[in-house]
Amino acid sequence: MSAPFDIRRRRRFVLALNLITLGVACAAMLRLLTAGGLTFAEGLIGLGFVLSMPYTVLGFWNAAIGLALRHIWSAHVRTMPGVAEITATTSELPPLDCDTVLLMTLRNEAVAPVFERLARMRDSLWATGGIDRFTFAILSDSDDPSVIAAEQSAFEAFTASAAPGETRPIYRRRDRNTGYKAGNIADFLDARGAEFDYFIPLDADSLMSGEVIVRLVGVMQARPEIGILQSLVVGMPSDSGFARVFQFGMRHAMRAFTTGAAWWTADCGAYWGHNAVIRVAPFRMHCRLPELRGRSPLGGAILSHDQLEAAFMRRAGYEVRVVPVESDSYEINPPTLLDFIRRELRWCQGNMQYLRLLGTPGLRPVSRLQLVQAIGMYIAPAAWIGMIAASCIGGMLGDLSLGDVRLGFGLFVGVLMLAIAPKIAGVIDVLLSTHDTNRYGGLAVFAASVLVELVLSILIAPVVALSITLFLVGLVFGRSVAWGGQNRDRLDIAWRDAWPPLAPHTLAGLSIAVMLWSAAGFGATLWAAPIILGPALAVPLTVWSGRRAVGAVMQRRRLCLVPEEREQPAVLAKRRVELT
């Protein structure tokens, strides 16, 4: 690996690693299941294993490769498109001779925080000296009269306080939200896209510094072969205990994981739907989403637009690139477990629509694989729940005759390590990076935070997996979710609000405990504690992690600290600068 790999060789190398790992794991599981003859329950367990493992194995190798690249073969990272420009220490910014529109899409969102973040982005762009090359456009799909009135009032105030030299902002509202967010953007680009070279899609919780925006646009200007470009998007500091734990885990794990993925996907990189710079002309020409035949949930407008747009952009001959470095590009993570689950279910429905698009003509093999991977994100947790159900029911009915106990234990440990490998790689990455532990509060605080995040992740994982499983079953019967406003800052969930959506999880956790105890005794129940406790305690876990007081205690103790709490970037400061 010391010699540079071309992209095809990289992909063959990663494919070989994944196939070998999958082959070894599946062979071990087959031997375990067939030791005494294959029963129906064991067949279901094997099927669940086969469906769940590819996503887990790919995550392991992405993280392992990324860790090696960051600390052994770092030259490969430095030469990735955009890395040198985004990480430049010089204050000199690239001169721009192009025009970019920042598109904020809204649907019944809390208005004041949205425009406050837009004002911070405007101030930051003004500080770069290049705000005359940027236009803000607010694209509303809101249908709540009170929200519409608040949007219009906030826009008037935003326009009245325009920065010197700034192009007049745009506000446009549609009466019907045809095509959801993607349709909203497409309608605007049809009407006014010819006025701009690039656009930056922003979600209601997006925040980017002017310097990062200018540098990303500068890369696009210098590299006409790139159609979509973005850096890592990280969570803003939060008052929520749940959000603090979630984004701490994401923050230290995502650098290695994304670096590994960017190394082999290369010009077929991922696109996360916001905080990216996109070339207008090819996007208008090649990235319009189809309307799927039939009705919702799997028909109609496509909910998960991002990865499909990236696949279409690559099909058109343009590169899609991820710059796997942290920058001042932010989002707000869900403040409670219930909000996190709702977001996952919306993504789940959108990704399941990809099943109908896998045969789309002309897609690159890696783009097609990424659609399969997006589907696998939600098939895998459902497959794990199916394995657990088959194990419990099969054990009660005497339909299990598993073989070598040591092999089973070794397989369990191996799969667990594969699953948490991205977290482990993230921890190692921080420990090996100069001064990184200080950014997370010091070694002791970082270690304590890693432990808290690991325990909570283990408890939450089966809760989310069960929610996804129930939702996938509901999709068969027409259950659907809609695109609307999201809770981004409300905390303190009431017990009466947590019980209804999580009662099935509590029942499932208690039922698994009873079945295992009756079929295999205390020892088996103790081993299964990680998958029992989370669902059984789903309601108190949700209420507790969503309490403002818990977040305040974590802040005081510096638990699950993110670097921006140690050294706050200017764009995260809420007080606006005075423009002259």
Buried (B, 14 or more C-beta within 10 A) or exposed (E): EEEEBEBEEBBEBBEEBBEEBBEEBBEBBBBBBBBEEBBEBBBBBBBBBBBBBBBBBBBBBBBBBBBBBBBEBEEBBEEBBBBEBBBEEEEEBBEBEBBBBBBBBBBBBBBEBBBBBBBBBBBBBBBBEBBBBBBBBBBBBBBBEEBBEBBBEBBEEBBEEBBEEBBEBBBEBBEEBBBBBBBBBBBBBEEBBEEBBBBBBBBBBBBBBBBBBBBBBBBBBEBEEBBBBBBBBBBBBBBBBBBBBBBBBBBBBBBBBBBBBBBBBBBBBBBBBBBBBBBBBBBBEBBBBEEBEEEBBBBBBBBBBBBBBBBBBBBBEBBBBBBBBBBBBBBBBBBBBBBBBBBBBBBBBBBBBBEBBEEBEEBBEBBBBBBBBBBBBBBBBBBBBBBBBBBBBBBBEEBBBBEEEEBBEEBEEBBEEBBBBBBBBBBBBBEEBEEBBBBBBBEEBBBBBBEBBBEBBBBBBBBBBBBBBBBBEBBEEEBBBEBBBBBBEEBBBEEEBBBEBBEBBBEBBEBBBBBBBEBBEEEBBEBBEEBBBBBBBBBEBBBBBBBBEBBEEBBEBBBBBBBBBBEEBBBBEEEEEEBE
